[in-house]
Amino acid sequence: MKIDLASLRSYAREVYAATDAYLVSLTDADLARAVDLSALGLGRMPVKQLVLRALLGNALTHCGEISCLKGLQGAKGYPF
C-alpha cells in the first residue's frame, strides 16, 4: 500500500481546523446541554463532560498503546 503523505497531511490539517472551529463555536449553553448516552451505558451527561472524557480518553488510549509498543521493544513502557 502506498500512502500519499501530502494529501494525508492536508486532510489532517482540515480536520484539525474544522474541529477547532466547532469547539470554539460552542457556547456555555451548548456545553451545559445534557445528552442522553444511555444506549452506551453512560446515562445523561453535559456536553462539556462528554468532550472532556473523549479528549482524556483518547490521550490515555494512545499513552497505553505507546507503552505497549515500548514494552514489546524491551524499553520501559509507562514512565512510572
mmCIF file of the N, C-alpha and C atoms, coordinates in Angstrom:
data_MODEL
# 
_entry.id   MODEL 
# 
loop_
_atom_site.group_PDB 
_atom_site.id 
_atom_site.type_symbol 
_atom_site.label_atom_id 
_atom_site.label_alt_id 
_atom_site.label_comp_id 
_atom_site.label_asym_id 
_atom_site.label_entity_id 
_atom_site.label_seq_id 
_atom_site.pdbx_PDB_ins_code 
_atom_site.Cartn_x 
_atom_site.Cartn_y 
_atom_site.Cartn_z 
_atom_site.occupancy 
_atom_site.B_iso_or_equiv 
_atom_site.pdbx_formal_charge 
_atom_site.auth_seq_id 
_atom_site.auth_comp_id 
_atom_site.auth_asym_id 
_atom_site.auth_atom_id 
_atom_site.pdbx_PDB_model_num 
ATOM 1   N N  . MET A 1 1  ? 0.838   -1.166 0.000  1.00 0.00 ? 1  MET A N  1 
ATOM 2   C CA . MET A 1 1  ? 0.000   0.000  0.000  1.00 0.00 ? 1  MET A CA 1 
ATOM 3   C C  . MET A 1 1  ? 0.887   1.234  0.000  1.00 0.00 ? 1  MET A C  1 
ATOM 4   N N  . LYS A 1 2  ? 0.565   2.186  -0.831 1.00 0.00 ? 2  LYS A N  1 
ATOM 5   C CA . LYS A 1 2  ? 1.316   3.427  -0.887 1.00 0.00 ? 2  LYS A CA 1 
ATOM 6   C C  . LYS A 1 2  ? 0.415   4.564  -0.395 1.00 0.00 ? 2  LYS A C  1 
ATOM 7   N N  . ILE A 1 3  ? 0.944   5.358  0.507  1.00 0.00 ? 3  ILE A N  1 
ATOM 8   C CA . ILE A 1 3  ? 0.170   6.459  1.100  1.00 0.00 ? 3  ILE A CA 1 
ATOM 9   C C  . ILE A 1 3  ? 0.718   7.777  0.594  1.00 0.00 ? 3  ILE A C  1 
ATOM 10  N N  . ASP A 1 4  ? -0.186  8.634  0.148  1.00 0.00 ? 4  ASP A N  1 
ATOM 11  C CA . ASP A 1 4  ? 0.185   9.974  -0.290 1.00 0.00 ? 4  ASP A CA 1 
ATOM 12  C C  . ASP A 1 4  ? 0.233   10.869 0.950  1.00 0.00 ? 4  ASP A C  1 
ATOM 13  N N  . LEU A 1 5  ? 1.430   11.029 1.517  1.00 0.00 ? 5  LEU A N  1 
ATOM 14  C CA . LEU A 1 5  ? 1.569   11.783 2.772  1.00 0.00 ? 5  LEU A CA 1 
ATOM 15  C C  . LEU A 1 5  ? 1.130   13.232 2.650  1.00 0.00 ? 5  LEU A C  1 
ATOM 16  N N  . ALA A 1 6  ? 1.390   13.845 1.518  1.00 0.00 ? 6  ALA A N  1 
ATOM 17  C CA . ALA A 1 6  ? 0.984   15.251 1.345  1.00 0.00 ? 6  ALA A CA 1 
ATOM 18  C C  . ALA A 1 6  ? -0.535  15.378 1.444  1.00 0.00 ? 6  ALA A C  1 
ATOM 19  N N  . SER A 1 7  ? -1.262  14.468 0.801  1.00 0.00 ? 7  SER A N  1 
ATOM 20  C CA . SER A 1 7  ? -2.724  14.501 0.867  1.00 0.00 ? 7  SER A CA 1 
ATOM 21  C C  . SER A 1 7  ? -3.217  14.183 2.271  1.00 0.00 ? 7  SER A C  1 
ATOM 22  N N  . LEU A 1 8  ? -2.584  13.214 2.913  1.00 0.00 ? 8  LEU A N  1 
ATOM 23  C CA . LEU A 1 8  ? -2.966  12.853 4.275  1.00 0.00 ? 8  LEU A CA 1 
ATOM 24  C C  . LEU A 1 8  ? -2.747  14.014 5.233  1.00 0.00 ? 8  LEU A C  1 
ATOM 25  N N  . ARG A 1 9  ? -1.631  14.695 5.102  1.00 0.00 ? 9  ARG A N  1 
ATOM 26  C CA . ARG A 1 9  ? -1.351  15.849 5.970  1.00 0.00 ? 9  ARG A CA 1 
ATOM 27  C C  . ARG A 1 9  ? -2.334  16.986 5.706  1.00 0.00 ? 9  ARG A C  1 
ATOM 28  N N  . SER A 1 10 ? -2.669  17.202 4.450  1.00 0.00 ? 10 SER A N  1 
ATOM 29  C CA . SER A 1 10 ? -3.637  18.237 4.100  1.00 0.00 ? 10 SER A CA 1 
ATOM 30  C C  . SER A 1 10 ? -5.000  17.916 4.713  1.00 0.00 ? 10 SER A C  1 
ATOM 31  N N  . TYR A 1 11 ? -5.396  16.666 4.594  1.00 0.00 ? 11 TYR A N  1 
ATOM 32  C CA . TYR A 1 11 ? -6.665  16.233 5.180  1.00 0.00 ? 11 TYR A CA 1 
ATOM 33  C C  . TYR A 1 11 ? -6.639  16.412 6.694  1.00 0.00 ? 11 TYR A C  1 
ATOM 34  N N  . ALA A 1 12 ? -5.546  16.022 7.331  1.00 0.00 ? 12 ALA A N  1 
ATOM 35  C CA . ALA A 1 12 ? -5.429  16.165 8.784  1.00 0.00 ? 12 ALA A CA 1 
ATOM 36  C C  . ALA A 1 12 ? -5.555  17.630 9.199  1.00 0.00 ? 12 ALA A C  1 
ATOM 37  N N  . ARG A 1 13 ? -4.901  18.525 8.461  1.00 0.00 ? 13 ARG A N  1 
ATOM 38  C CA . ARG A 1 13 ? -4.998  19.960 8.779  1.00 0.00 ? 13 ARG A CA 1 
ATOM 39  C C  . ARG A 1 13 ? -6.445  20.432 8.685  1.00 0.00 ? 13 ARG A C  1 
ATOM 40  N N  . GLU A 1 14 ? -7.164  19.958 7.665  1.00 0.00 ? 14 GLU A N  1 
ATOM 41  C CA . GLU A 1 14 ? -8.564  20.356 7.505  1.00 0.00 ? 14 GLU A CA 1 
ATOM 42  C C  . GLU A 1 14 ? -9.425  19.819 8.652  1.00 0.00 ? 14 GLU A C  1 
ATOM 43  N N  . VAL A 1 15 ? -9.168  18.590 9.074  1.00 0.00 ? 15 VAL A N  1 
ATOM 44  C CA . VAL A 1 15 ? -9.920  18.016 10.191 1.00 0.00 ? 15 VAL A CA 1 
ATOM 45  C C  . VAL A 1 15 ? -9.627  18.795 11.473 1.00 0.00 ? 15 VAL A C  1 
ATOM 46  N N  . TYR A 1 16 ? -8.340  19.091 11.732 1.00 0.00 ? 16 TYR A N  1 
ATOM 47  C CA . TYR A 1 16 ? -7.986  19.863 12.928 1.00 0.00 ? 16 TYR A CA 1 
ATOM 48  C C  . TYR A 1 16 ? -8.654  21.235 12.903 1.00 0.00 ? 16 TYR A C  1 
ATOM 49  N N  . ALA A 1 17 ? -8.638  21.894 11.757 1.00 0.00 ? 17 ALA A N  1 
ATOM 50  C CA . ALA A 1 17 ? -9.237  23.230 11.641 1.00 0.00 ? 17 ALA A CA 1 
ATOM 51  C C  . ALA A 1 17 ? -10.745 23.170 11.872 1.00 0.00 ? 17 ALA A C  1 
ATOM 52  N N  . ALA A 1 18 ? -11.407 22.176 11.303 1.00 0.00 ? 18 ALA A N  1 
ATOM 53  C CA . ALA A 1 18 ? -12.856 22.044 11.482 1.00 0.00 ? 18 ALA A CA 1 
ATOM 54  C C  . ALA A 1 18 ? -13.197 21.734 12.936 1.00 0.00 ? 18 ALA A C  1 
ATOM 55  N N  . THR A 1 19 ? -12.398 20.886 13.572 1.00 0.00 ? 19 THR A N  1 
ATOM 56  C CA . THR A 1 19 ? -12.624 20.554 14.977 1.00 0.00 ? 19 THR A CA 1 
ATOM 57  C C  . THR A 1 19 ? -12.429 21.776 15.857 1.00 0.00 ? 19 THR A C  1 
ATOM 58  N N  . ASP A 1 20 ? -11.339 22.507 15.621 1.00 0.00 ? 20 ASP A N  1 
ATOM 59  C CA . ASP A 1 20 ? -11.086 23.726 16.391 1.00 0.00 ? 20 ASP A CA 1 
ATOM 60  C C  . ASP A 1 20 ? -12.220 24.731 16.211 1.00 0.00 ? 20 ASP A C  1 
ATOM 61  N N  . ALA A 1 21 ? -12.673 24.914 14.979 1.00 0.00 ? 21 ALA A N  1 
ATOM 62  C CA . ALA A 1 21 ? -13.752 25.860 14.703 1.00 0.00 ? 21 ALA A CA 1 
ATOM 63  C C  . ALA A 1 21 ? -15.028 25.450 15.428 1.00 0.00 ? 21 ALA A C  1 
ATOM 64  N N  . TYR A 1 22 ? -15.324 24.158 15.433 1.00 0.00 ? 22 TYR A N  1 
ATOM 65  C CA . TYR A 1 22 ? -16.519 23.679 16.125 1.00 0.00 ? 22 TYR A CA 1 
ATOM 66  C C  . TYR A 1 22 ? -16.405 23.911 17.625 1.00 0.00 ? 22 TYR A C  1 
ATOM 67  N N  . LEU A 1 23 ? -15.291 23.536 18.216 1.00 0.00 ? 23 LEU A N  1 
ATOM 68  C CA . LEU A 1 23 ? -15.126 23.687 19.663 1.00 0.00 ? 23 LEU A CA 1 
ATOM 69  C C  . LEU A 1 23 ? -15.183 25.151 20.085 1.00 0.00 ? 23 LEU A C  1 
ATOM 70  N N  . VAL A 1 24 ? -14.579 26.022 19.301 1.00 0.00 ? 24 VAL A N  1 
ATOM 71  C CA . VAL A 1 24 ? -14.597 27.455 19.616 1.00 0.00 ? 24 VAL A CA 1 
ATOM 72  C C  . VAL A 1 24 ? -16.012 28.020 19.505 1.00 0.00 ? 24 VAL A C  1 
ATOM 73  N N  . SER A 1 25 ? -16.831 27.442 18.631 1.00 0.00 ? 25 SER A N  1 
ATOM 74  C CA . SER A 1 25 ? -18.180 27.963 18.417 1.00 0.00 ? 25 SER A CA 1 
ATOM 75  C C  . SER A 1 25 ? -19.156 27.593 19.532 1.00 0.00 ? 25 SER A C  1 
ATOM 76  N N  . LEU A 1 26 ? -18.785 26.622 20.377 1.00 0.00 ? 26 LEU A N  1 
ATOM 77  C CA . LEU A 1 26 ? -19.698 26.186 21.425 1.00 0.00 ? 26 LEU A CA 1 
ATOM 78  C C  . LEU A 1 26 ? -19.885 27.270 22.482 1.00 0.00 ? 26 LEU A C  1 
ATOM 79  N N  . THR A 1 27 ? -21.118 27.502 22.825 1.00 0.00 ? 27 THR A N  1 
ATOM 80  C CA . THR A 1 27 ? -21.438 28.489 23.867 1.00 0.00 ? 27 THR A CA 1 
ATOM 81  C C  . THR A 1 27 ? -21.531 27.775 25.215 1.00 0.00 ? 27 THR A C  1 
ATOM 82  N N  . ASP A 1 28 ? -21.630 28.553 26.273 1.00 0.00 ? 28 ASP A N  1 
ATOM 83  C CA . ASP A 1 28 ? -21.807 27.960 27.603 1.00 0.00 ? 28 ASP A CA 1 
ATOM 84  C C  . ASP A 1 28 ? -23.082 27.117 27.638 1.00 0.00 ? 28 ASP A C  1 
ATOM 85  N N  . ALA A 1 29 ? -24.133 27.605 26.967 1.00 0.00 ? 29 ALA A N  1 
ATOM 86  C CA . ALA A 1 29 ? -25.393 26.857 26.928 1.00 0.00 ? 29 ALA A CA 1 
ATOM 87  C C  . ALA A 1 29 ? -25.210 25.533 26.180 1.00 0.00 ? 29 ALA A C  1 
ATOM 88  N N  . ASP A 1 30 ? -24.457 25.556 25.084 1.00 0.00 ? 30 ASP A N  1 
ATOM 89  C CA . ASP A 1 30 ? -24.174 24.317 24.346 1.00 0.00 ? 30 ASP A CA 1 
ATOM 90  C C  . ASP A 1 30 ? -23.457 23.310 25.238 1.00 0.00 ? 30 ASP A C  1 
ATOM 91  N N  . LEU A 1 31 ? -22.466 23.785 25.965 1.00 0.00 ? 31 LEU A N  1 
ATOM 92  C CA . LEU A 1 31 ? -21.651 22.904 26.813 1.00 0.00 ? 31 LEU A CA 1 
ATOM 93  C C  . LEU A 1 31 ? -22.430 22.368 28.011 1.00 0.00 ? 31 LEU A C  1 
ATOM 94  N N  . ALA A 1 32 ? -23.422 23.121 28.463 1.00 0.00 ? 32 ALA A N  1 
ATOM 95  C CA . ALA A 1 32 ? -24.220 22.705 29.617 1.00 0.00 ? 32 ALA A CA 1 
ATOM 96  C C  . ALA A 1 32 ? -25.355 21.763 29.219 1.00 0.00 ? 32 ALA A C  1 
ATOM 97  N N  . ARG A 1 33 ? -25.688 21.713 27.931 1.00 0.00 ? 33 ARG A N  1 
ATOM 98  C CA . ARG A 1 33 ? -26.791 20.868 27.459 1.00 0.00 ? 33 ARG A CA 1 
ATOM 99  C C  . ARG A 1 33 ? -26.493 19.400 27.747 1.00 0.00 ? 33 ARG A C  1 
ATOM 100 N N  . ALA A 1 34 ? -27.486 18.716 28.291 1.00 0.00 ? 34 ALA A N  1 
ATOM 101 C CA . ALA A 1 34 ? -27.315 17.292 28.606 1.00 0.00 ? 34 ALA A CA 1 
ATOM 102 C C  . ALA A 1 34 ? -27.616 16.451 27.373 1.00 0.00 ? 34 ALA A C  1 
ATOM 103 N N  . VAL A 1 35 ? -26.832 15.416 27.194 1.00 0.00 ? 35 VAL A N  1 
ATOM 104 C CA . VAL A 1 35 ? -27.074 14.453 26.120 1.00 0.00 ? 35 VAL A CA 1 
ATOM 105 C C  . VAL A 1 35 ? -27.321 13.090 26.760 1.00 0.00 ? 35 VAL A C  1 
ATOM 106 N N  . ASP A 1 36 ? -28.182 12.318 26.124 1.00 0.00 ? 36 ASP A N  1 
ATOM 107 C CA . ASP A 1 36 ? -28.542 11.002 26.657 1.00 0.00 ? 36 ASP A CA 1 
ATOM 108 C C  . ASP A 1 36 ? -27.676 9.938  25.992 1.00 0.00 ? 36 ASP A C  1 
ATOM 109 N N  . LEU A 1 37 ? -26.804 9.347  26.783 1.00 0.00 ? 37 LEU A N  1 
ATOM 110 C CA . LEU A 1 37 ? -25.920 8.294  26.291 1.00 0.00 ? 37 LEU A CA 1 
ATOM 111 C C  . LEU A 1 37 ? -26.248 6.960  26.956 1.00 0.00 ? 37 LEU A C  1 
ATOM 112 N N  . SER A 1 38 ? -27.522 6.794  27.307 1.00 0.00 ? 38 SER A N  1 
ATOM 113 C CA . SER A 1 38 ? -27.961 5.573  27.985 1.00 0.00 ? 38 SER A CA 1 
ATOM 114 C C  . SER A 1 38 ? -27.701 4.339  27.134 1.00 0.00 ? 38 SER A C  1 
ATOM 115 N N  . ALA A 1 39 ? -27.784 4.475  25.830 1.00 0.00 ? 39 ALA A N  1 
ATOM 116 C CA . ALA A 1 39 ? -27.553 3.336  24.939 1.00 0.00 ? 39 ALA A CA 1 
ATOM 117 C C  . ALA A 1 39 ? -26.122 2.814  25.073 1.00 0.00 ? 39 ALA A C  1 
ATOM 118 N N  . LEU A 1 40 ? -25.218 3.680  25.523 1.00 0.00 ? 40 LEU A N  1 
ATOM 119 C CA . LEU A 1 40 ? -23.817 3.296  25.718 1.00 0.00 ? 40 LEU A CA 1 
ATOM 120 C C  . LEU A 1 40 ? -23.519 2.961  27.171 1.00 0.00 ? 40 LEU A C  1 
ATOM 121 N N  . GLY A 1 41 ? -24.553 3.009  28.011 1.00 0.00 ? 41 GLY A N  1 
ATOM 122 C CA . GLY A 1 41 ? -24.371 2.721  29.432 1.00 0.00 ? 41 GLY A CA 1 
ATOM 123 C C  . GLY A 1 41 ? -23.786 3.879  30.215 1.00 0.00 ? 41 GLY A C  1 
ATOM 124 N N  . LEU A 1 42 ? -23.833 5.090  29.638 1.00 0.00 ? 42 LEU A N  1 
ATOM 125 C CA . LEU A 1 42 ? -23.243 6.254  30.299 1.00 0.00 ? 42 LEU A CA 1 
ATOM 126 C C  . LEU A 1 42 ? -24.283 7.203  30.886 1.00 0.00 ? 42 LEU A C  1 
ATOM 127 N N  . GLY A 1 43 ? -25.562 6.952  30.657 1.00 0.00 ? 43 GLY A N  1 
ATOM 128 C CA . GLY A 1 43 ? -26.610 7.821  31.181 1.00 0.00 ? 43 GLY A CA 1 
ATOM 129 C C  . GLY A 1 43 ? -26.608 9.186  30.512 1.00 0.00 ? 43 GLY A C  1 
ATOM 130 N N  . ARG A 1 44 ? -27.048 10.189 31.268 1.00 0.00 ? 44 ARG A N  1 
ATOM 131 C CA . ARG A 1 44 ? -27.083 11.564 30.751 1.00 0.00 ? 44 ARG A CA 1 
ATOM 132 C C  . ARG A 1 44 ? -25.887 12.319 31.306 1.00 0.00 ? 44 ARG A C  1 
ATOM 133 N N  . MET A 1 45 ? -25.302 13.167 30.467 1.00 0.00 ? 45 MET A N  1 
ATOM 134 C CA . MET A 1 45 ? -24.190 13.994 30.931 1.00 0.00 ? 45 MET A CA 1 
ATOM 135 C C  . MET A 1 45 ? -24.134 15.265 30.088 1.00 0.00 ? 45 MET A C  1 
ATOM 136 N N  . PRO A 1 46 ? -23.574 16.339 30.666 1.00 0.00 ? 46 PRO A N  1 
ATOM 137 C CA . PRO A 1 46 ? -23.429 17.567 29.900 1.00 0.00 ? 46 PRO A CA 1 
ATOM 138 C C  . PRO A 1 46 ? -22.410 17.385 28.773 1.00 0.00 ? 46 PRO A C  1 
ATOM 139 N N  . VAL A 1 47 ? -22.597 18.141 27.705 1.00 0.00 ? 47 VAL A N  1 
ATOM 140 C CA . VAL A 1 47 ? -21.687 18.079 26.557 1.00 0.00 ? 47 VAL A CA 1 
ATOM 141 C C  . VAL A 1 47 ? -20.250 18.333 27.002 1.00 0.00 ? 47 VAL A C  1 
ATOM 142 N N  . LYS A 1 48 ? -20.043 19.296 27.930 1.00 0.00 ? 48 LYS A N  1 
ATOM 143 C CA . LYS A 1 48 ? -18.670 19.600 28.360 1.00 0.00 ? 48 LYS A CA 1 
ATOM 144 C C  . LYS A 1 48 ? -18.005 18.389 28.996 1.00 0.00 ? 48 LYS A C  1 
ATOM 145 N N  . GLN A 1 49 ? -18.763 17.586 29.735 1.00 0.00 ? 49 GLN A N  1 
ATOM 146 C CA . GLN A 1 49 ? -18.203 16.386 30.342 1.00 0.00 ? 49 GLN A CA 1 
ATOM 147 C C  . GLN A 1 49 ? -17.900 15.339 29.272 1.00 0.00 ? 49 GLN A C  1 
ATOM 148 N N  . LEU A 1 50 ? -18.767 15.226 28.279 1.00 0.00 ? 50 LEU A N  1 
ATOM 149 C CA . LEU A 1 50 ? -18.548 14.276 27.192 1.00 0.00 ? 50 LEU A CA 1 
ATOM 150 C C  . LEU A 1 50 ? -17.291 14.639 26.403 1.00 0.00 ? 50 LEU A C  1 
ATOM 151 N N  . VAL A 1 51 ? -17.120 15.930 26.090 1.00 0.00 ? 51 VAL A N  1 
ATOM 152 C CA . VAL A 1 51 ? -15.933 16.379 25.349 1.00 0.00 ? 51 VAL A CA 1 
ATOM 153 C C  . VAL A 1 51 ? -14.674 16.113 26.172 1.00 0.00 ? 51 VAL A C  1 
ATOM 154 N N  . LEU A 1 52 ? -14.708 16.438 27.442 1.00 0.00 ? 52 LEU A N  1 
ATOM 155 C CA . LEU A 1 52 ? -13.548 16.210 28.303 1.00 0.00 ? 52 LEU A CA 1 
ATOM 156 C C  . LEU A 1 52 ? -13.199 14.725 28.382 1.00 0.00 ? 52 LEU A C  1 
ATOM 157 N N  . ARG A 1 53 ? -14.215 13.889 28.564 1.00 0.00 ? 53 ARG A N  1 
ATOM 158 C CA . ARG A 1 53 ? -13.967 12.438 28.618 1.00 0.00 ? 53 ARG A CA 1 
ATOM 159 C C  . ARG A 1 53 ? -13.374 11.931 27.310 1.00 0.00 ? 53 ARG A C  1 
ATOM 160 N N  . ALA A 1 54 ? -13.885 12.439 26.201 1.00 0.00 ? 54 ALA A N  1 
ATOM 161 C CA . ALA A 1 54 ? -13.387 11.991 24.894 1.00 0.00 ? 54 ALA A CA 1 
ATOM 162 C C  . ALA A 1 54 ? -11.927 12.396 24.710 1.00 0.00 ? 54 ALA A C  1 
ATOM 163 N N  . LEU A 1 55 ? -11.595 13.639 25.063 1.00 0.00 ? 55 LEU A N  1 
ATOM 164 C CA . LEU A 1 55 ? -10.215 14.102 24.908 1.00 0.00 ? 55 LEU A CA 1 
ATOM 165 C C  . LEU A 1 55 ? -9.262  13.348 25.828 1.00 0.00 ? 55 LEU A C  1 
ATOM 166 N N  . LEU A 1 56 ? -9.642  13.198 27.092 1.00 0.00 ? 56 LEU A N  1 
ATOM 167 C CA . LEU A 1 56 ? -8.783  12.476 28.038 1.00 0.00 ? 56 LEU A CA 1 
ATOM 168 C C  . LEU A 1 56 ? -8.687  10.996 27.691 1.00 0.00 ? 56 LEU A C  1 
ATOM 169 N N  . GLY A 1 57 ? -9.822  10.415 27.319 1.00 0.00 ? 57 GLY A N  1 
ATOM 170 C CA . GLY A 1 57 ? -9.825  9.006  26.948 1.00 0.00 ? 57 GLY A CA 1 
ATOM 171 C C  . GLY A 1 57 ? -8.941  8.733  25.751 1.00 0.00 ? 57 GLY A C  1 
ATOM 172 N N  . ASN A 1 58 ? -8.976  9.618  24.772 1.00 0.00 ? 58 ASN A N  1 
ATOM 173 C CA . ASN A 1 58 ? -8.136  9.466  23.591 1.00 0.00 ? 58 ASN A CA 1 
ATOM 174 C C  . ASN A 1 58 ? -6.662  9.542  23.972 1.00 0.00 ? 58 ASN A C  1 
ATOM 175 N N  . ALA A 1 59 ? -6.306  10.505 24.806 1.00 0.00 ? 59 ALA A N  1 
ATOM 176 C CA . ALA A 1 59 ? -4.909  10.644 25.226 1.00 0.00 ? 59 ALA A CA 1 
ATOM 177 C C  . ALA A 1 59 ? -4.454  9.417  26.019 1.00 0.00 ? 59 ALA A C  1 
ATOM 178 N N  . LEU A 1 60 ? -5.296  8.929  26.927 1.00 0.00 ? 60 LEU A N  1 
ATOM 179 C CA . LEU A 1 60 ? -4.936  7.757  27.725 1.00 0.00 ? 60 LEU A CA 1 
ATOM 180 C C  . LEU A 1 60 ? -4.797  6.499  26.862 1.00 0.00 ? 60 LEU A C  1 
ATOM 181 N N  . THR A 1 61 ? -5.662  6.381  25.863 1.00 0.00 ? 61 THR A N  1 
ATOM 182 C CA . THR A 1 61 ? -5.588  5.228  24.967 1.00 0.00 ? 61 THR A CA 1 
ATOM 183 C C  . THR A 1 61 ? -4.272  5.225  24.205 1.00 0.00 ? 61 THR A C  1 
ATOM 184 N N  . HIS A 1 62 ? -3.916  6.387  23.660 1.00 0.00 ? 62 HIS A N  1 
ATOM 185 C CA . HIS A 1 62 ? -2.653  6.467  22.914 1.00 0.00 ? 62 HIS A CA 1 
ATOM 186 C C  . HIS A 1 62 ? -1.455  6.233  23.830 1.00 0.00 ? 62 HIS A C  1 
ATOM 187 N N  . CYS A 1 63 ? -1.525  6.735  25.044 1.00 0.00 ? 63 CYS A N  1 
ATOM 188 C CA . CYS A 1 63 ? -0.441  6.520  26.003 1.00 0.00 ? 63 CYS A CA 1 
ATOM 189 C C  . CYS A 1 63 ? -0.270  5.027  26.273 1.00 0.00 ? 63 CYS A C  1 
ATOM 190 N N  . GLY A 1 64 ? -1.380  4.322  26.423 1.00 0.00 ? 64 GLY A N  1 
ATOM 191 C CA . GLY A 1 64 ? -1.322  2.884  26.639 1.00 0.00 ? 64 GLY A CA 1 
ATOM 192 C C  . GLY A 1 64 ? -0.755  2.140  25.439 1.00 0.00 ? 64 GLY A C  1 
ATOM 193 N N  . GLU A 1 65 ? -1.155  2.565  24.242 1.00 0.00 ? 65 GLU A N  1 
ATOM 194 C CA . GLU A 1 65 ? -0.636  1.931  23.026 1.00 0.00 ? 65 GLU A CA 1 
ATOM 195 C C  . GLU A 1 65 ? 0.873   2.124  22.909 1.00 0.00 ? 65 GLU A C  1 
ATOM 196 N N  . ILE A 1 66 ? 1.333   3.329  23.171 1.00 0.00 ? 66 ILE A N  1 
ATOM 197 C CA . ILE A 1 66 ? 2.766   3.629  23.093 1.00 0.00 ? 66 ILE A CA 1 
ATOM 198 C C  . ILE A 1 66 ? 3.528   2.831  24.144 1.00 0.00 ? 66 ILE A C  1 
ATOM 199 N N  . SER A 1 67 ? 2.972   2.758  25.346 1.00 0.00 ? 67 SER A N  1 
ATOM 200 C CA . SER A 1 67 ? 3.619   1.989  26.411 1.00 0.00 ? 67 SER A CA 1 
ATOM 201 C C  . SER A 1 67 ? 3.745   0.524  26.027 1.00 0.00 ? 67 SER A C  1 
ATOM 202 N N  . CYS A 1 68 ? 2.702   -0.011 25.425 1.00 0.00 ? 68 CYS A N  1 
ATOM 203 C CA . CYS A 1 68 ? 2.729   -1.407 24.990 1.00 0.00 ? 68 CYS A CA 1 
ATOM 204 C C  . CYS A 1 68 ? 3.817   -1.624 23.942 1.00 0.00 ? 68 CYS A C  1 
ATOM 205 N N  . LEU A 1 69 ? 3.866   -0.740 22.953 1.00 0.00 ? 69 LEU A N  1 
ATOM 206 C CA . LEU A 1 69 ? 4.878   -0.885 21.893 1.00 0.00 ? 69 LEU A CA 1 
ATOM 207 C C  . LEU A 1 69 ? 6.288   -0.757 22.459 1.00 0.00 ? 69 LEU A C  1 
ATOM 208 N N  . LYS A 1 70 ? 6.489   0.176  23.387 1.00 0.00 ? 70 LYS A N  1 
ATOM 209 C CA . LYS A 1 70 ? 7.811   0.311  24.006 1.00 0.00 ? 70 LYS A CA 1 
ATOM 210 C C  . LYS A 1 70 ? 8.162   -0.951 24.780 1.00 0.00 ? 70 LYS A C  1 
ATOM 211 N N  . GLY A 1 71 ? 7.196   -1.489 25.517 1.00 0.00 ? 71 GLY A N  1 
ATOM 212 C CA . GLY A 1 71 ? 7.439   -2.706 26.276 1.00 0.00 ? 71 GLY A CA 1 
ATOM 213 C C  . GLY A 1 71 ? 7.785   -3.876 25.375 1.00 0.00 ? 71 GLY A C  1 
ATOM 214 N N  . LEU A 1 72 ? 7.109   -3.993 24.245 1.00 0.00 ? 72 LEU A N  1 
ATOM 215 C CA . LEU A 1 72 ? 7.400   -5.062 23.292 1.00 0.00 ? 72 LEU A CA 1 
ATOM 216 C C  . LEU A 1 72 ? 8.801   -4.942 22.697 1.00 0.00 ? 72 LEU A C  1 
ATOM 217 N N  . GLN A 1 73 ? 9.335   -3.721 22.708 1.00 0.00 ? 73 GLN A N  1 
ATOM 218 C CA . GLN A 1 73 ? 10.674  -3.490 22.170 1.00 0.00 ? 73 GLN A CA 1 
ATOM 219 C C  . GLN A 1 73 ? 11.744  -3.531 23.267 1.00 0.00 ? 73 GLN A C  1 
ATOM 220 N N  . GLY A 1 74 ? 11.335  -3.907 24.481 1.00 0.00 ? 74 GLY A N  1 
ATOM 221 C CA . GLY A 1 74 ? 12.292  -4.053 25.564 1.00 0.00 ? 74 GLY A CA 1 
ATOM 222 C C  . GLY A 1 74 ? 12.542  -2.788 26.366 1.00 0.00 ? 74 GLY A C  1 
ATOM 223 N N  . ALA A 1 75 ? 11.860  -1.709 26.045 1.00 0.00 ? 75 ALA A N  1 
ATOM 224 C CA . ALA A 1 75 ? 12.020  -0.446 26.781 1.00 0.00 ? 75 ALA A CA 1 
ATOM 225 C C  . ALA A 1 75 ? 11.005  -0.411 27.923 1.00 0.00 ? 75 ALA A C  1 
ATOM 226 N N  . LYS A 1 76 ? 11.188  0.549  28.836 1.00 0.00 ? 76 LYS A N  1 
ATOM 227 C CA . LYS A 1 76 ? 10.235  0.735  29.913 1.00 0.00 ? 76 LYS A CA 1 
ATOM 228 C C  . LYS A 1 76 ? 8.964   1.312  29.295 1.00 0.00 ? 76 LYS A C  1 
ATOM 229 N N  . GLY A 1 77 ? 7.843   0.625  29.478 1.00 0.00 ? 77 GLY A N  1 
ATOM 230 C CA . GLY A 1 77 ? 6.587   1.047  28.857 1.00 0.00 ? 77 GLY A CA 1 
ATOM 231 C C  . GLY A 1 77 ? 6.050   2.353  29.379 1.00 0.00 ? 77 GLY A C  1 
ATOM 232 N N  . TYR A 1 78 ? 5.589   2.357  30.605 1.00 0.00 ? 78 TYR A N  1 
ATOM 233 C CA . TYR A 1 78 ? 4.977   3.555  31.175 1.00 0.00 ? 78 TYR A CA 1 
ATOM 234 C C  . TYR A 1 78 ? 5.974   4.171  32.142 1.00 0.00 ? 78 TYR A C  1 
ATOM 235 N N  . PRO A 1 79 ? 6.207   5.474  32.063 1.00 0.00 ? 79 PRO A N  1 
ATOM 236 C CA . PRO A 1 79 ? 7.303   6.085  32.817 1.00 0.00 ? 79 PRO A CA 1 
ATOM 237 C C  . PRO A 1 79 ? 7.045   6.269  34.315 1.00 0.00 ? 79 PRO A C  1 
ATOM 238 N N  . PHE A 1 80 ? 6.427   5.334  34.984 1.00 0.00 ? 80 PHE A N  1 
ATOM 239 C CA . PHE A 1 80 ? 6.200   5.450  36.427 1.00 0.00 ? 80 PHE A CA 1 
ATOM 240 C C  . PHE A 1 80 ? 6.901   4.357  37.162 1.00 0.00 ? 80 PHE A C  1 
# 
